[in-house]
């Protein structure tokens, strides 16, 4: 696993419409040493991505209100920002990693903090 110092250079965008789940996700990732930006919808996530070039990983729920769901967001991010890694989650869907764009991964809810941190670390380290 990468050191916490190494993680401080990794910026994660977490997209979740449930405020409590989003806050818990932000806390989890910040405690693991990542820099985190959060968004409550895919539309807000696009605005964030258009304003920065430093996001390295998108961690998004599938079911969200707005103009697109998390899978559609992941596809758009893959097309517009191909260097951003993709991690999808859902408590209502179970999809194979093969259905996530750009060699992304899927983690079902409820997820453990260790699972998410390990998955993100491995994705950012190219494993």
Order of alpha helices (4+ residues) and beta strands (2+ residues): alpha-beta-alpha-beta-alpha-beta-alpha-beta-beta-alpha
